[in-house]
Every structure is written in C-alpha cells, then in structure tokens.
Amino acid sequence: MRVFTILALSILFCVMGSACAPARSINERSTLSSPKLESTPSDIDRDGARAFSDEVVKAIIEDEKKALYSKMENTFRESYPEKEFDALLASVFSPYGKPVSAQFKKDESGFVAYTTGEKKSIRKFWYAVQTDKDKTATFYLFTHIVSDGKNLWCNAFSIVTFPLGAPDDMQ
C-alpha cells in the first residue's frame, strides 16, 4: 500500500522504495492533517478532476496567481489571505524553480483527513515539469483535488524530485 504524508513544513515521499527530496507544501497552515493516498476508490470523477487539475497547473505555469488562488480550497484561503499568496508561492518554487512546462504522468486516489475530523476523498495528479531554474532537469508537480459536493478545489500542490530515480510509472 502506498502512503503519502504531507508534513507541516516539508513533504517526504517514499514511492516504491525511492525517496523524494523534501519540498515545501502549499498547504502548511490549514486544518489539513495527514493526507493519505491508498488504493481506495474515490467518489470524485476522475475526468472532471483531471481537467480541473490541468487548470491548476496551467495557472501555475502562466503565473495566473488570482486564478490559482481562486481554485484553492476554502480551508486554504481561510489560512492564507490573498496578500500572502505571492510569498508562499515564492517559497514553494525556491528549491527547484517555477514550472514552465508540464506533462501529465499519473493519478491516484485516496482520502485527506483534516484536524477537524473531516475526511474527504482526494484525487492526486502527478506531472513531470521543467522549471525556469533548470530546464534540463525533470521535477514532479503534484496536485491534490477535493470536492465539497458541488465544486472541485485544489487543497495542496508542491514540486518534488526523486533523487534515487522516479518510479517506473512516472518515467
């Protein structure tokens, strides 16, 4: 079973025995607890969530900060006023750079648990990205897409790398 956990200030992934380099998550102050992705079916429509995730990635690449902020889940927007969003994005992009292109790689489903006790289904989408800091290296951007029952929202995203090699299904 694959389990991914977002920690308060960094993300450490173990995927098929390969470690990811830690990176800062976009969602460190919210009520988000430990998102876990397991082999669990999601009640979120895959195609709709993929289209929404692609919009999030496009907003990141095209530096559409207002559009990106509006796609973030309410718990995120309650934790981070829009005036703090630029600084937060800068801290997320500082290790590897800002994405300039992306290619979809895979999706996973599972759930996210909040400190309030609420639990939501989640779709996680992975993209290989090139950044403005190093256009020859491949980094990986993921998005977490959740639903409030009516709309889709992004509750987290980050850029990571796999120093020991990316998993086979992300090559």
TILO-327501 format. One record per residue (C-alpha): x, y, z. Coordinates in steps of 0.02 Angstrom, whole numbers, plus 50000, padded with zeros to 5 digits. Layout:
N
XYZ ...
This chain:
171
500005000050000 500685017149953 500505030350086 500985048450059 501025060750203 501165079550194 502055086550345 501875104450407 503435111850326 504035098550207 503495083750107 504415067550111 503825054049994 504275035849985 503655028149825 504125010449780 505715011849882 506285028349803 506425043449915 505875060749861 506855076149907 505915086550036 504975101549971 503835114550046 501985111350028 500735124649978 499605119650121 500565120550285 499435131650390 497735124550353 496735111950452 497445098450340 498115083850438 498925068950355 498355066250176 498485047950135 498375040249964 497985022149963 497205010149842 495495017149885 494185021549759 493725039949753 491985046949734 492735061349635 492515059649447 494235056249375 494005065449210 493255080949291 494605081249424 495955078949292 495275093649191 495235104349349 496995098949397 497595103649222 496825121049250 497795122549414 499415117649327 499065129749184 498785143849311 500445139549394 501395139349229 500585155149161 500835164249327 498965167449346 499025169849534 497245176349555 496545161649455 497625149449554 497115156849721 495265155749672 495485137049639 496175133649813 495055125249941 494155136550065 495165129850214 496735135650123 496015152850084 495485154650266 497265150850321 498165161450190 497505178650144 497755182649960 499055195850005 500195181850073 499995170749919 501465178049820 502685174949962 502025157349986 502205153349801 503985160149804 504415148349947 503655133449855 504605137449695 506275142149775 507035124549786 506785119249604 506085134449513 504405139149441 503665126749317 503725132249134 503005116349057 502125100749119 501695083449058 500385072849145 501075056549215 499795047849326 498405049449451 497995041349617 496515041549733 496325041049920 495755052450058 496295067650155 495975069450341 495805086350424 496205090850604 494345094450624 494005075850598 493285078450425 493855066150293 493695069050105 494045058849950 495515065349851 496235063649678 498105066249663 498835070549493 500675069649451 501545079649313 503345079649254 503865097949247 505295108249180 505675123949281 506445140949248 507875136549365 508435120849272 507635117149104 508635101149082 508085092549243 506405084349271 505475088249430 503745082349480 502255093149522 500765085449608 499035092549643 497765086549771 495985088949708 494505087649827 492645090949812 491445100049928 489995090649849 489675104349721 491365110649661 493125104349642 494545112849736 496425111049749 496915108549931 498795106649903 500155106149773 502045105349776 503575101449672 504675086849719 506095076649648 506605058549663 508485058149698 508525039149686 507535039049523 505715041749482 504535027049495 504335016949335 502565023149305 503185041249305 504615039149181 
